[in-house]
Amino acid sequence: MWELPLNKTKLLKITILLSQLFSLLFLGLSLHTLVTVSLAAISPETFNFTFNVDESTGDLFVILDGNLTNNASLDVTLFFEFAVLNSDGQNIAKNSTSLNINAGDTSPFSIKLLIPTEMAWSINLEKNIGTLEITFTVRTLGDLVGFTNKMVITGGGEN
Amino acid sequence: MLITFIIFTASPLIILQIIPLEILNFLALQGFNLHDLLTKFALLGLTMSILTLLKGFTEETSISHLLISLSSNIFWLVITWFALGLGSIETLGITVISFEISGISNTIMIDLKLFVYFAILTTFLKMVHSIMIYKKGMLKK
């Protein structure tokens, strides 16, 4: 009769050790992925800002686009959100995008904000009017581990 | 016991000595008290080391050994929660840090809940293991 060479106690001990090892391994891998992708995403080489004015309507278009490379070892889901608020804290324009990038792949992304002409003159970050909110989220391991950074740039803050 | 002491008590205190005071002050100004975090971590590590030491003085089949084992398992879970939450046990692996640089306010959220659940599972298995060892010892008696 075949008999299990390990008793229940030893088997449980091995299970505990394996569970701890896998936890540490996945913690390390997911932290490495979050840091690598976040640093790539905030790099100025990753994205471009384009400002366009629709001459027929006078509406202002703000386009943020770029290519993001996932140099880490796990797949990621990214979420970008941009919002422009007026001095009363009301949303003038808001848009978001979400993309999945497999490990080692590069993916393009683009967010377009339309600021109506009558609103475009109500914001001026240099004169401390209006706020720009940028939210960036990276999630990995089936979206179970994540990192979010919300930046709020209030007009006149750097002056 | 020595390994537990080195990892959880001596290491945080050594790190505190290595990090320049300016960096600690800068982080404290940004609302992240690294000095406090590492000191608390060292204290938790010291308690863990004492529990490990006490466990070594008791017999595997004694009830005191079982109780100390169960306590150290729970303490292990607390240390893990503390580390994953960067000092906040109650947030269960979710850390929120807010700071401001050059007029730009940043709010960072790190979600490591998954590893908190892993830690709960591992602690549960460790507790079952401690009880199994105790029962095995009782049967041998």
Chai-1 contact restraints between the chains, C-beta under 6 A:
chainA,res_idxA,chainB,res_idxB,connection_type,confidence,min_distance_angstrom,max_distance_angstrom,comment,restraint_id
A,T9,B,M132,contact,1.0,0.0,6.0,A-B,restraint_1
A,L12,B,H129,contact,1.0,0.0,6.0,A-B,restraint_2
A,I16,B,L125,contact,1.0,0.0,6.0,A-B,restraint_3
A,I16,B,K126,contact,1.0,0.0,6.0,A-B,restraint_4
A,S19,B,T122,contact,1.0,0.0,6.0,A-B,restraint_5
A,Q20,B,T122,contact,1.0,0.0,6.0,A-B,restraint_6
A,S23,B,F115,contact,1.0,0.0,6.0,A-B,restraint_7
A,S23,B,F118,contact,1.0,0.0,6.0,A-B,restraint_8
A,L27,B,F115,contact,1.0,0.0,6.0,A-B,restraint_9
A,L144,B,L114,contact,1.0,0.0,6.0,A-B,restraint_10
A,V145,B,L114,contact,1.0,0.0,6.0,A-B,restraint_11
A,G146,B,D111,contact,1.0,0.0,6.0,A-B,restraint_12
A,F147,B,I110,contact,1.0,0.0,6.0,A-B,restraint_13
A,T148,B,M109,contact,1.0,0.0,6.0,A-B,restraint_14
A,N149,B,I108,contact,1.0,0.0,6.0,A-B,restraint_15
A,K150,B,T107,contact,1.0,0.0,6.0,A-B,restraint_16
A,M151,B,I104,contact,1.0,0.0,6.0,A-B,restraint_17
A,M151,B,N106,contact,1.0,0.0,6.0,A-B,restraint_18
A,V152,B,S105,contact,1.0,0.0,6.0,A-B,restraint_19
A,I153,B,I104,contact,1.0,0.0,6.0,A-B,restraint_20
A,G157,B,G103,contact,1.0,0.0,6.0,A-B,restraint_21
A,E158,B,S102,contact,1.0,0.0,6.0,A-B,restraint_22
A,E158,B,G103,contact,1.0,0.0,6.0,A-B,restraint_23
